[in-house]
Amino acid sequence: MEGEKDDICAIGQTMAALDLCRGVPVTMKRHHLQTGVGHYGVFSGRRWAQQVYPRVREVIQANEG
Protein backbone atom coordinates (compact mmCIF):
# COMPACT_ATOMS: atom_id res chain seq x y z
CA MET A 1 0.00 0.00 0.00
CA GLU A 2 1.29 3.39 -0.95
CA GLY A 3 -0.20 6.87 -0.91
CA GLU A 4 -0.09 8.92 -4.08
CA LYS A 5 0.75 12.08 -2.11
CA ASP A 6 3.10 10.47 0.42
CA ASP A 7 5.69 12.99 1.57
CA ILE A 8 7.62 10.49 3.73
CA CYS A 9 8.09 7.40 1.55
CA ALA A 10 8.56 7.75 -2.18
CA ILE A 11 6.25 5.91 -4.55
CA GLY A 12 7.86 2.64 -5.55
CA GLN A 13 9.28 1.63 -2.18
CA THR A 14 6.61 -1.02 -1.69
CA MET A 15 7.40 -2.58 -5.05
CA ALA A 16 11.11 -2.57 -4.18
CA ALA A 17 10.37 -4.29 -0.86
CA LEU A 18 8.26 -6.92 -2.60
CA ASP A 19 11.12 -7.60 -5.02
CA LEU A 20 13.47 -8.15 -2.07
CA CYS A 21 11.12 -10.71 -0.48
CA ARG A 22 12.13 -13.59 -2.72
CA GLY A 23 10.77 -16.19 -0.28
CA VAL A 24 7.22 -14.89 -0.71
CA PRO A 25 5.43 -16.46 -3.69
CA VAL A 26 4.46 -14.04 -6.46
CA THR A 27 0.83 -15.11 -6.02
CA MET A 28 0.88 -13.65 -2.49
CA LYS A 29 2.35 -10.27 -3.47
CA ARG A 30 0.09 -7.28 -4.07
CA HIS A 31 0.69 -3.59 -4.69
CA HIS A 32 -1.84 -0.80 -4.37
CA LEU A 33 -1.29 2.91 -4.97
CA GLN A 34 -4.09 4.84 -3.29
CA THR A 35 -4.88 8.07 -5.05
CA GLY A 36 -5.45 11.29 -3.19
CA VAL A 37 -3.83 10.36 0.13
CA GLY A 38 -0.54 10.95 1.86
CA HIS A 39 1.51 8.79 4.20
CA TYR A 40 -1.02 8.64 7.02
CA GLY A 41 -4.15 8.78 4.89
CA VAL A 42 -3.50 5.31 3.51
CA PHE A 43 -4.39 3.76 6.87
CA SER A 44 -6.99 6.17 8.25
CA GLY A 45 -10.17 7.88 7.25
CA ARG A 46 -12.74 7.32 4.56
CA ARG A 47 -10.41 6.05 1.85
CA TRP A 48 -8.94 3.49 4.25
CA ALA A 49 -12.41 2.20 5.13
CA GLN A 50 -13.84 2.25 1.63
CA GLN A 51 -10.91 1.53 -0.69
CA VAL A 52 -7.78 0.30 1.09
CA TYR A 53 -9.10 -1.97 3.85
CA PRO A 54 -11.20 -4.09 1.47
CA ARG A 55 -8.01 -4.86 -0.49
CA VAL A 56 -6.12 -5.73 2.70
CA ARG A 57 -8.99 -7.97 3.81
CA GLU A 58 -9.04 -9.68 0.39
CA VAL A 59 -5.32 -10.54 0.60
CA ILE A 60 -5.70 -11.90 4.13
CA GLN A 61 -8.68 -14.03 3.20
CA ALA A 62 -7.00 -15.35 0.05
CA ASN A 63 -3.99 -16.51 2.07
CA GLU A 64 -5.64 -17.98 5.16
CA GLY A 65 -5.13 -21.60 5.97
N, CA, C and O atoms as a Tripos MOL2 file, in Angstrom:
@<TRIPOS>MOLECULE
protein
  260   259    65     0     0
PROTEIN
NO_CHARGES

@<TRIPOS>ATOM
      1 N           0.8320   -1.1710    0.0000 N.3       1 MET1
      2 CA          0.0000    0.0000    0.0000 C.3       1 MET1
      3 C           0.8810    1.2400    0.0000 C.2       1 MET1
      4 O           1.8150    1.3620    0.7930 O.2       1 MET1
      5 N           0.5720    2.1300   -0.8830 N.am      2 GLU2
      6 CA          1.2900    3.3900   -0.9520 C.3       2 GLU2
      7 C           0.2930    4.5180   -1.1830 C.2       2 GLU2
      8 O          -0.7560    4.3200   -1.7970 O.2       2 GLU2
      9 N           0.6300    5.6950   -0.6870 N.am      3 GLY3
     10 CA         -0.1980    6.8710   -0.9050 C.3       3 GLY3
     11 C           0.3640    7.7140   -2.0280 C.2       3 GLY3
     12 O           1.5640    7.9850   -2.0800 O.2       3 GLY3
     13 N          -0.5060    8.1210   -2.9190 N.am      4 GLU4
     14 CA         -0.0870    8.9210   -4.0760 C.3       4 GLU4
     15 C           0.6330   10.2090   -3.6570 C.2       4 GLU4
     16 O           1.5720   10.6490   -4.3210 O.2       4 GLU4
     17 N           0.1840   10.7990   -2.5550 N.am      5 LYS5
     18 CA          0.7460   12.0830   -2.1130 C.3       5 LYS5
     19 C           1.6580   11.9210   -0.8960 C.2       5 LYS5
     20 O           1.8240   12.8590   -0.1150 O.2       5 LYS5
     21 N           2.2390   10.7530   -0.7350 N.am      6 ASP6
     22 CA          3.0970   10.4720    0.4170 C.3       6 ASP6
     23 C           4.3150   11.3830    0.3970 C.2       6 ASP6
     24 O           5.0450   11.4300   -0.5930 O.2       6 ASP6
     25 N           4.5350   12.1070    1.4910 N.am      7 ASP7
     26 CA          5.6890   12.9950    1.5710 C.3       7 ASP7
     27 C           6.7920   12.4120    2.4620 C.2       7 ASP7
     28 O           7.7750   13.0900    2.7600 O.2       7 ASP7
     29 N           6.6240   11.1480    2.8860 N.am      8 ILE8
     30 CA          7.6190   10.4910    3.7280 C.3       8 ILE8
     31 C           8.3120    9.3650    2.9740 C.2       8 ILE8
     32 O           9.5380    9.2610    2.9980 O.2       8 ILE8
     33 N           7.5370    8.5280    2.3110 N.am      9 CYS9
     34 CA          8.0860    7.3990    1.5470 C.3       9 CYS9
     35 C           7.7520    7.5940    0.0750 C.2       9 CYS9
     36 O           6.5930    7.7890   -0.2930 O.2       9 CYS9
     37 N           8.7620    7.5400   -0.7450 N.am     10 ALA10
     38 CA          8.5600    7.7520   -2.1810 C.3      10 ALA10
     39 C           7.7730    6.6040   -2.8070 C.2      10 ALA10
     40 O           7.8920    5.4530   -2.3860 O.2      10 ALA10
     41 N           6.9800    6.9270   -3.8040 N.am     11 ILE11
     42 CA          6.2480    5.9050   -4.5500 C.3      11 ILE11
     43 C           7.2620    4.9320   -5.1430 C.2      11 ILE11
     44 O           8.2830    5.3410   -5.6970 O.2      11 ILE11
     45 N           6.9730    3.6620   -5.0220 N.am     12 GLY12
     46 CA          7.8600    2.6350   -5.5500 C.3      12 GLY12
     47 C           8.5750    1.8460   -4.4740 C.2      12 GLY12
     48 O           9.1150    0.7760   -4.7550 O.2      12 GLY12
     49 N           8.5910    2.3490   -3.2460 N.am     13 GLN13
     50 CA          9.2830    1.6320   -2.1770 C.3      13 GLN13
     51 C           8.6130    0.3010   -1.8530 C.2      13 GLN13
     52 O           9.2950   -0.6650   -1.5120 O.2      13 GLN13
     53 N           7.2990    0.2410   -1.9550 N.am     14 THR14
     54 CA          6.6080   -1.0220   -1.6850 C.3      14 THR14
     55 C           6.9820   -2.0550   -2.7410 C.2      14 THR14
     56 O           7.2340   -3.2140   -2.4110 O.2      14 THR14
     57 N           7.0190   -1.6520   -3.9870 N.am     15 MET15
     58 CA          7.4040   -2.5820   -5.0510 C.3      15 MET15
     59 C           8.8440   -3.0620   -4.8500 C.2      15 MET15
     60 O           9.1420   -4.2350   -5.0790 O.2      15 MET15
     61 N           9.7190   -2.1820   -4.4320 N.am     16 ALA16
     62 CA         11.1060   -2.5700   -4.1760 C.3      16 ALA16
     63 C          11.1740   -3.5790   -3.0340 C.2      16 ALA16
     64 O          11.9270   -4.5500   -3.1060 O.2      16 ALA16
     65 N          10.3980   -3.3550   -1.9910 N.am     17 ALA17
     66 CA         10.3740   -4.2870   -0.8570 C.3      17 ALA17
     67 C           9.8390   -5.6480   -1.2960 C.2      17 ALA17
     68 O          10.3680   -6.6850   -0.8940 O.2      17 ALA17
     69 N           8.8060   -5.6460   -2.1080 N.am     18 LEU18
     70 CA          8.2600   -6.9150   -2.6020 C.3      18 LEU18
     71 C           9.2910   -7.6760   -3.4290 C.2      18 LEU18
     72 O           9.3730   -8.9010   -3.3440 O.2      18 LEU18
     73 N          10.0690   -6.9650   -4.2190 N.am     19 ASP19
     74 CA         11.1240   -7.5990   -5.0190 C.3      19 ASP19
     75 C          12.1910   -8.2410   -4.1340 C.2      19 ASP19
     76 O          12.7530   -9.2780   -4.4860 O.2      19 ASP19
     77 N          12.4660   -7.6270   -2.9900 N.am     20 LEU20
     78 CA         13.4750   -8.1540   -2.0730 C.3      20 LEU20
     79 C          12.9950   -9.4040   -1.3260 C.2      20 LEU20
     80 O          13.8100  -10.2010   -0.8610 O.2      20 LEU20
     81 N          11.6980   -9.5720   -1.2130 N.am     21 CYS21
     82 CA         11.1240  -10.7090   -0.4760 C.3      21 CYS21
     83 C          10.9950  -11.9080   -1.4050 C.2      21 CYS21
     84 O           9.8910  -12.2790   -1.8020 O.2      21 CYS21
     85 N          12.1090  -12.4990   -1.7450 N.am     22 ARG22
     86 CA         12.1280  -13.5940   -2.7160 C.3      22 ARG22
     87 C          11.5070  -14.8710   -2.1890 C.2      22 ARG22
     88 O          11.1450  -15.7480   -2.9740 O.2      22 ARG22
     89 N          11.3720  -15.0000   -0.8620 N.am     23 GLY23
     90 CA         10.7650  -16.1910   -0.2790 C.3      23 GLY23
     91 C           9.2400  -16.1600   -0.2930 C.2      23 GLY23
     92 O           8.5920  -17.1630    0.0070 O.2      23 GLY23
     93 N           8.6740  -15.0190   -0.6390 N.am     24 VAL24
     94 CA          7.2190  -14.8880   -0.7130 C.3      24 VAL24
     95 C           6.7920  -15.1800   -2.1450 C.2      24 VAL24
     96 O           7.2820  -14.5450   -3.0790 O.2      24 VAL24
     97 N           5.8790  -16.1400   -2.3290 N.am     25 PRO25
     98 CA          5.4310  -16.4630   -3.6860 C.3      25 PRO25
     99 C           4.8020  -15.2410   -4.3840 C.2      25 PRO25
    100 O           4.1460  -14.4200   -3.7430 O.2      25 PRO25
    101 N           5.0060  -15.1400   -5.6640 N.am     26 VAL26
    102 CA          4.4550  -14.0360   -6.4550 C.3      26 VAL26
    103 C           2.9370  -13.9500   -6.2970 C.2      26 VAL26
    104 O           2.3690  -12.8580   -6.3070 O.2      26 VAL26
    105 N           2.2960  -15.0850   -6.1550 N.am     27 THR27
    106 CA          0.8290  -15.1050   -6.0190 C.3      27 THR27
    107 C           0.3520  -14.4470   -4.7350 C.2      27 THR27
    108 O          -0.8230  -14.0980   -4.6210 O.2      27 THR27
    109 N           1.2470  -14.2710   -3.7630 N.am     28 MET28
    110 CA          0.8780  -13.6460   -2.4940 C.3      28 MET28
    111 C           1.2310  -12.1590   -2.4480 C.2      28 MET28
    112 O           0.8770  -11.4720   -1.4910 O.2      28 MET28
    113 N           1.9170  -11.6640   -3.4590 N.am     29 LYS29
    114 CA          2.3490  -10.2700   -3.4670 C.3      29 LYS29
    115 C           1.2930   -9.3900   -4.1340 C.2      29 LYS29
    116 O           0.7290   -9.7380   -5.1710 O.2      29 LYS29
    117 N           1.0500   -8.2590   -3.5170 N.am     30 ARG30
    118 CA          0.0930   -7.2830   -4.0660 C.3      30 ARG30
    119 C           0.6700   -5.8850   -3.9000 C.2      30 ARG30
    120 O           1.4350   -5.6260   -2.9720 O.2      30 ARG30
    121 N           0.3060   -5.0010   -4.7890 N.am     31 HIS31
    122 CA          0.6900   -3.5950   -4.6860 C.3      31 HIS31
    123 C          -0.5510   -2.7570   -4.9550 C.2      31 HIS31
    124 O          -1.3380   -3.0570   -5.8530 O.2      31 HIS31
    125 N          -0.7110   -1.7080   -4.1660 N.am     32 HIS32
    126 CA         -1.8390   -0.8020   -4.3710 C.3      32 HIS32
    127 C          -1.3550    0.6290   -4.1430 C.2      32 HIS32
    128 O          -0.7890    0.9360   -3.0930 O.2      32 HIS32
    129 N          -1.5730    1.4800   -5.1000 N.am     33 LEU33
    130 CA         -1.2870    2.9050   -4.9670 C.3      33 LEU33
    131 C          -2.6140    3.6140   -4.7760 C.2      33 LEU33
    132 O          -3.4310    3.6690   -5.6950 O.2      33 LEU33
    133 N          -2.8320    4.1560   -3.5880 N.am     34 GLN34
    134 CA         -4.0880    4.8350   -3.2880 C.3      34 GLN34
    135 C          -3.9980    6.2930   -3.7030 C.2      34 GLN34
    136 O          -3.1400    7.0340   -3.2240 O.2      34 GLN34
    137 N          -4.8720    6.6900   -4.5780 N.am     35 THR35
    138 CA         -4.8770    8.0680   -5.0550 C.3      35 THR35
    139 C          -5.4290    9.0120   -3.9910 C.2      35 THR35
    140 O          -6.2900    8.6480   -3.1900 O.2      35 THR35
    141 N          -4.9120   10.2180   -4.0110 N.am     36 GLY36
    142 CA         -5.4460   11.2910   -3.1900 C.3      36 GLY36
    143 C          -5.0940   11.2650   -1.7200 C.2      36 GLY36
    144 O          -5.6590   12.0450   -0.9540 O.2      36 GLY36
    145 N          -4.1880   10.4050   -1.2910 N.am     37 VAL37
    146 CA         -3.8300   10.3610    0.1310 C.3      37 VAL37
    147 C          -2.3200   10.4440    0.3130 C.2      37 VAL37
    148 O          -1.5390   10.1120   -0.5790 O.2      37 VAL37
    149 N          -1.9410   10.8980    1.4980 N.am     38 GLY38
    150 CA         -0.5360   10.9530    1.8590 C.3      38 GLY38
    151 C          -0.1550    9.7520    2.7110 C.2      38 GLY38
    152 O          -0.8450    8.7320    2.7220 O.2      38 GLY38
    153 N           0.9460    9.8920    3.4180 N.am     39 HIS39
    154 CA          1.5080    8.7900    4.1990 C.3      39 HIS39
    155 C           0.5120    8.2450    5.2210 C.2      39 HIS39
    156 O           0.3310    7.0300    5.3120 O.2      39 HIS39
    157 N          -0.1150    9.0920    5.9650 N.am     40 TYR40
    158 CA         -1.0170    8.6400    7.0200 C.3      40 TYR40
    159 C          -2.4220    8.3500    6.5130 C.2      40 TYR40
    160 O          -3.1420    7.5520    7.1110 O.2      40 TYR40
    161 N          -2.8110    8.9760    5.4420 N.am     41 GLY41
    162 CA         -4.1460    8.7820    4.8910 C.3      41 GLY41
    163 C          -4.4010    7.3960    4.3260 C.2      41 GLY41
    164 O          -5.5520    6.9890    4.1640 O.2      41 GLY41
    165 N          -3.3320    6.6710    4.0260 N.am     42 VAL42
    166 CA         -3.5040    5.3120    3.5070 C.3      42 VAL42
    167 C          -4.2140    4.4390    4.5460 C.2      42 VAL42
    168 O          -5.0470    3.6040    4.1950 O.2      42 VAL42
    169 N          -3.8820    4.6360    5.8210 N.am     43 PHE43
    170 CA         -4.3900    3.7620    6.8720 C.3      43 PHE43
    171 C          -5.3280    4.4570    7.8490 C.2      43 PHE43
    172 O          -5.4510    4.0290    8.9960 O.2      43 PHE43
    173 N          -5.9890    5.5220    7.4100 N.am     44 SER44
    174 CA         -6.9860    6.1690    8.2550 C.3      44 SER44
    175 C          -8.0010    6.9020    7.3850 C.2      44 SER44
    176 O          -7.7210    7.2680    6.2440 O.2      44 SER44
    177 N          -9.1540    7.1010    7.9390 N.am     45 GLY45
    178 CA        -10.1710    7.8820    7.2520 C.3      45 GLY45
    179 C         -11.0230    7.1040    6.2630 C.2      45 GLY45
    180 O         -11.0050    5.8740    6.2100 O.2      45 GLY45
    181 N         -11.7610    7.8670    5.4920 N.am     46 ARG46
    182 CA        -12.7450    7.3210    4.5600 C.3      46 ARG46
    183 C         -12.1220    6.4360    3.4770 C.2      46 ARG46
    184 O         -12.6530    5.3690    3.1710 O.2      46 ARG46
    185 N         -11.0250    6.8640    2.9110 N.am     47 ARG47
    186 CA        -10.4140    6.0550    1.8490 C.3      47 ARG47
    187 C          -9.9010    4.7290    2.3890 C.2      47 ARG47
    188 O          -9.9890    3.7070    1.7090 O.2      47 ARG47
    189 N          -9.3590    4.7380    3.6220 N.am     48 TRP48
    190 CA         -8.9450    3.4850    4.2500 C.3      48 TRP48
    191 C         -10.1440    2.5450    4.3490 C.2      48 TRP48
    192 O         -10.0730    1.3890    3.9320 O.2      48 TRP48
    193 N         -11.2260    3.0410    4.8960 N.am     49 ALA49
    194 CA        -12.4100    2.2050    5.1310 C.3      49 ALA49
    195 C         -13.0540    1.7270    3.8390 C.2      49 ALA49
    196 O         -13.5100    0.5860    3.7560 O.2      49 ALA49
    197 N         -13.0950    2.5820    2.8400 N.am     50 GLN50
    198 CA        -13.8400    2.2470    1.6260 C.3      50 GLN50
    199 C         -12.9990    1.6380    0.5110 C.2      50 GLN50
    200 O         -13.5220    0.8720   -0.2980 O.2      50 GLN50
    201 N         -11.7100    1.9590    0.4480 N.am     51 GLN51
    202 CA        -10.9080    1.5310   -0.6930 C.3      51 GLN51
    203 C          -9.6940    0.6790   -0.3360 C.2      51 GLN51
    204 O          -9.3850   -0.2820   -1.0410 O.2      51 GLN51
    205 N          -9.0040    1.0210    0.7480 N.am     52 VAL52
    206 CA         -7.7820    0.3030    1.0900 C.3      52 VAL52
    207 C          -8.0850   -0.9570    1.8990 C.2      52 VAL52
    208 O          -7.6420   -2.0460    1.5370 O.2      52 VAL52
    209 N          -8.8330   -0.8160    2.9840 N.am     53 TYR53
    210 CA         -9.0950   -1.9670    3.8490 C.3      53 TYR53
    211 C          -9.7220   -3.1490    3.0990 C.2      53 TYR53
    212 O          -9.3250   -4.2860    3.3500 O.2      53 TYR53
    213 N         -10.6700   -2.9360    2.2010 N.am     54 PRO54
    214 CA        -11.1990   -4.0890    1.4660 C.3      54 PRO54
    215 C         -10.1150   -4.8610    0.7040 C.2      54 PRO54
    216 O         -10.2040   -6.0840    0.5890 O.2      54 PRO54
    217 N          -9.1110   -4.1820    0.1900 N.am     55 ARG55
    218 CA         -8.0100   -4.8650   -0.4930 C.3      55 ARG55
    219 C          -7.1450   -5.6420    0.4990 C.2      55 ARG55
    220 O          -6.7190   -6.7620    0.2200 O.2      55 ARG55
    221 N          -6.8930   -5.0350    1.6580 N.am     56 VAL56
    222 CA         -6.1220   -5.7270    2.6990 C.3      56 VAL56
    223 C          -6.8690   -6.9840    3.1340 C.2      56 VAL56
    224 O          -6.2830   -8.0620    3.2360 O.2      56 VAL56
    225 N          -8.1570   -6.8360    3.3880 N.am     57 ARG57
    226 CA         -8.9870   -7.9700    3.8100 C.3      57 ARG57
    227 C          -8.9780   -9.0790    2.7550 C.2      57 ARG57
    228 O          -8.9050  -10.2590    3.0970 O.2      57 ARG57
    229 N          -9.0490   -8.7110    1.4990 N.am     58 GLU58
    230 CA         -9.0390   -9.6830    0.3950 C.3      58 GLU58
    231 C          -7.7480  -10.5020    0.3860 C.2      58 GLU58
    232 O          -7.7830  -11.7170    0.1960 O.2      58 GLU58
    233 N          -6.6120   -9.8380    0.5910 N.am     59 VAL59
    234 CA         -5.3230  -10.5360    0.5980 C.3      59 VAL59
    235 C          -5.2580  -11.4920    1.7930 C.2      59 VAL59
    236 O          -4.7920  -12.6230    1.6590 O.2      59 VAL59
    237 N          -5.7160  -11.0480    2.9350 N.am     60 ILE60
    238 CA         -5.6960  -11.8990    4.1280 C.3      60 ILE60
    239 C          -6.5660  -13.1240    3.9090 C.2      60 ILE60
    240 O          -6.1440  -14.2480    4.1790 O.2      60 ILE60
    241 N          -7.7720  -12.9110    3.4230 N.am     61 GLN61
    242 CA         -8.6820  -14.0350    3.1990 C.3      61 GLN61
    243 C          -8.1660  -15.0150    2.1480 C.2      61 GLN61
    244 O          -8.3540  -16.2250    2.2740 O.2      61 GLN61
    245 N          -7.5210  -14.4930    1.1200 N.am     62 ALA62
    246 CA         -7.0010  -15.3480    0.0550 C.3      62 ALA62
    247 C          -5.8440  -16.2170    0.5240 C.2      62 ALA62
    248 O          -5.5490  -17.2460   -0.0840 O.2      62 ALA62
    249 N          -5.1830  -15.8050    1.6100 N.am     63 ASN63
    250 CA         -3.9940  -16.5120    2.0710 C.3      63 ASN63
    251 C          -4.1660  -17.1830    3.4320 C.2      63 ASN63
    252 O          -3.1870  -17.6130    4.0420 O.2      63 ASN63
    253 N          -5.3860  -17.2700    3.8990 N.am     64 GLU64
    254 CA         -5.6450  -17.9760    5.1580 C.3      64 GLU64
    255 C          -5.5310  -19.4820    4.9410 C.2      64 GLU64
    256 O          -5.7890  -20.0170    3.8630 O.2      64 GLU64
    257 N          -5.1290  -20.1290    6.0300 N.am     65 GLY65
    258 CA         -5.1270  -21.5970    5.9750 C.3      65 GLY65
    259 C          -3.8590  -22.1660    5.7150 C.2      65 GLY65
    260 O          -3.7340  -23.3890    5.6460 O.2      65 GLY65
@<TRIPOS>BOND
     1     1     2 1
     2     2     3 1
     3     3     4 2
     4     3     5 am
     5     5     6 1
     6     6     7 1
     7     7     8 2
     8     7     9 am
     9     9    10 1
    10    10    11 1
    11    11    12 2
    12    11    13 am
    13    13    14 1
    14    14    15 1
    15    15    16 2
    16    15    17 am
    17    17    18 1
    18    18    19 1
    19    19    20 2
    20    19    21 am
    21    21    22 1
    22    22    23 1
    23    23    24 2
    24    23    25 am
    25    25    26 1
    26    26    27 1
    27    27    28 2
    28    27    29 am
    29    29    30 1
    30    30    31 1
    31    31    32 2
    32    31    33 am
    33    33    34 1
    34    34    35 1
    35    35    36 2
    36    35    37 am
    37    37    38 1
    38    38    39 1
    39    39    40 2
    40    39    41 am
    41    41    42 1
    42    42    43 1
    43    43    44 2
    44    43    45 am
    45    45    46 1
    46    46    47 1
    47    47    48 2
    48    47    49 am
    49    49    50 1
    50    50    51 1
    51    51    52 2
    52    51    53 am
    53    53    54 1
    54    54    55 1
    55    55    56 2
    56    55    57 am
    57    57    58 1
    58    58    59 1
    59    59    60 2
    60    59    61 am
    61    61    62 1
    62    62    63 1
    63    63    64 2
    64    63    65 am
    65    65    66 1
    66    66    67 1
    67    67    68 2
    68    67    69 am
    69    69    70 1
    70    70    71 1
    71    71    72 2
    72    71    73 am
    73    73    74 1
    74    74    75 1
    75    75    76 2
    76    75    77 am
    77    77    78 1
    78    78    79 1
    79    79    80 2
    80    79    81 am
    81    81    82 1
    82    82    83 1
    83    83    84 2
    84    83    85 am
    85    85    86 1
    86    86    87 1
    87    87    88 2
    88    87    89 am
    89    89    90 1
    90    90    91 1
    91    91    92 2
    92    91    93 am
    93    93    94 1
    94    94    95 1
    95    95    96 2
    96    95    97 am
    97    97    98 1
    98    98    99 1
    99    99   100 2
   100    99   101 am
   101   101   102 1
   102   102   103 1
   103   103   104 2
   104   103   105 am
   105   105   106 1
   106   106   107 1
   107   107   108 2
   108   107   109 am
   109   109   110 1
   110   110   111 1
   111   111   112 2
   112   111   113 am
   113   113   114 1
   114   114   115 1
   115   115   116 2
   116   115   117 am
   117   117   118 1
   118   118   119 1
   119   119   120 2
   120   119   121 am
   121   121   122 1
   122   122   123 1
   123   123   124 2
   124   123   125 am
   125   125   126 1
   126   126   127 1
   127   127   128 2
   128   127   129 am
   129   129   130 1
   130   130   131 1
   131   131   132 2
   132   131   133 am
   133   133   134 1
   134   134   135 1
   135   135   136 2
   136   135   137 am
   137   137   138 1
   138   138   139 1
   139   139   140 2
   140   139   141 am
   141   141   142 1
   142   142   143 1
   143   143   144 2
   144   143   145 am
   145   145   146 1
   146   146   147 1
   147   147   148 2
   148   147   149 am
   149   149   150 1
   150   150   151 1
   151   151   152 2
   152   151   153 am
   153   153   154 1
   154   154   155 1
   155   155   156 2
   156   155   157 am
   157   157   158 1
   158   158   159 1
   159   159   160 2
   160   159   161 am
   161   161   162 1
   162   162   163 1
   163   163   164 2
   164   163   165 am
   165   165   166 1
   166   166   167 1
   167   167   168 2
   168   167   169 am
   169   169   170 1
   170   170   171 1
   171   171   172 2
   172   171   173 am
   173   173   174 1
   174   174   175 1
   175   175   176 2
   176   175   177 am
   177   177   178 1
   178   178   179 1
   179   179   180 2
   180   179   181 am
   181   181   182 1
   182   182   183 1
   183   183   184 2
   184   183   185 am
   185   185   186 1
   186   186   187 1
   187   187   188 2
   188   187   189 am
   189   189   190 1
   190   190   191 1
   191   191   192 2
   192   191   193 am
   193   193   194 1
   194   194   195 1
   195   195   196 2
   196   195   197 am
   197   197   198 1
   198   198   199 1
   199   199   200 2
   200   199   201 am
   201   201   202 1
   202   202   203 1
   203   203   204 2
   204   203   205 am
   205   205   206 1
   206   206   207 1
   207   207   208 2
   208   207   209 am
   209   209   210 1
   210   210   211 1
   211   211   212 2
   212   211   213 am
   213   213   214 1
   214   214   215 1
   215   215   216 2
   216   215   217 am
   217   217   218 1
   218   218   219 1
   219   219   220 2
   220   219   221 am
   221   221   222 1
   222   222   223 1
   223   223   224 2
   224   223   225 am
   225   225   226 1
   226   226   227 1
   227   227   228 2
   228   227   229 am
   229   229   230 1
   230   230   231 1
   231   231   232 2
   232   231   233 am
   233   233   234 1
   234   234   235 1
   235   235   236 2
   236   235   237 am
   237   237   238 1
   238   238   239 1
   239   239   240 2
   240   239   241 am
   241   241   242 1
   242   242   243 1
   243   243   244 2
   244   243   245 am
   245   245   246 1
   246   246   247 1
   247   247   248 2
   248   247   249 am
   249   249   250 1
   250   250   251 1
   251   251   252 2
   252   251   253 am
   253   253   254 1
   254   254   255 1
   255   255   256 2
   256   255   257 am
   257   257   258 1
   258   258   259 1
   259   259   260 2
@<TRIPOS>SUBSTRUCTURE
     1 MET1         2 RESIDUE 1 A MET
     2 GLU2         6 RESIDUE 1 A GLU
     3 GLY3        10 RESIDUE 1 A GLY
     4 GLU4        14 RESIDUE 1 A GLU
     5 LYS5        18 RESIDUE 1 A LYS
     6 ASP6        22 RESIDUE 1 A ASP
     7 ASP7        26 RESIDUE 1 A ASP
     8 ILE8        30 RESIDUE 1 A ILE
     9 CYS9        34 RESIDUE 1 A CYS
    10 ALA10       38 RESIDUE 1 A ALA
    11 ILE11       42 RESIDUE 1 A ILE
    12 GLY12       46 RESIDUE 1 A GLY
    13 GLN13       50 RESIDUE 1 A GLN
    14 THR14       54 RESIDUE 1 A THR
    15 MET15       58 RESIDUE 1 A MET
    16 ALA16       62 RESIDUE 1 A ALA
    17 ALA17       66 RESIDUE 1 A ALA
    18 LEU18       70 RESIDUE 1 A LEU
    19 ASP19       74 RESIDUE 1 A ASP
    20 LEU20       78 RESIDUE 1 A LEU
    21 CYS21       82 RESIDUE 1 A CYS
    22 ARG22       86 RESIDUE 1 A ARG
    23 GLY23       90 RESIDUE 1 A GLY
    24 VAL24       94 RESIDUE 1 A VAL
    25 PRO25       98 RESIDUE 1 A PRO
    26 VAL26      102 RESIDUE 1 A VAL
    27 THR27      106 RESIDUE 1 A THR
    28 MET28      110 RESIDUE 1 A MET
    29 LYS29      114 RESIDUE 1 A LYS
    30 ARG30      118 RESIDUE 1 A ARG
    31 HIS31      122 RESIDUE 1 A HIS
    32 HIS32      126 RESIDUE 1 A HIS
    33 LEU33      130 RESIDUE 1 A LEU
    34 GLN34      134 RESIDUE 1 A GLN
    35 THR35      138 RESIDUE 1 A THR
    36 GLY36      142 RESIDUE 1 A GLY
    37 VAL37      146 RESIDUE 1 A VAL
    38 GLY38      150 RESIDUE 1 A GLY
    39 HIS39      154 RESIDUE 1 A HIS
    40 TYR40      158 RESIDUE 1 A TYR
    41 GLY41      162 RESIDUE 1 A GLY
    42 VAL42      166 RESIDUE 1 A VAL
    43 PHE43      170 RESIDUE 1 A PHE
    44 SER44      174 RESIDUE 1 A SER
    45 GLY45      178 RESIDUE 1 A GLY
    46 ARG46      182 RESIDUE 1 A ARG
    47 ARG47      186 RESIDUE 1 A ARG
    48 TRP48      190 RESIDUE 1 A TRP
    49 ALA49      194 RESIDUE 1 A ALA
    50 GLN50      198 RESIDUE 1 A GLN
    51 GLN51      202 RESIDUE 1 A GLN
    52 VAL52      206 RESIDUE 1 A VAL
    53 TYR53      210 RESIDUE 1 A TYR
    54 PRO54      214 RESIDUE 1 A PRO
    55 ARG55      218 RESIDUE 1 A ARG
    56 VAL56      222 RESIDUE 1 A VAL
    57 ARG57      226 RESIDUE 1 A ARG
    58 GLU58      230 RESIDUE 1 A GLU
    59 VAL59      234 RESIDUE 1 A VAL
    60 ILE60      238 RESIDUE 1 A ILE
    61 GLN61      242 RESIDUE 1 A GLN
    62 ALA62      246 RESIDUE 1 A ALA
    63 ASN63      250 RESIDUE 1 A ASN
    64 GLU64      254 RESIDUE 1 A GLU
    65 GLY65      258 RESIDUE 1 A GLY
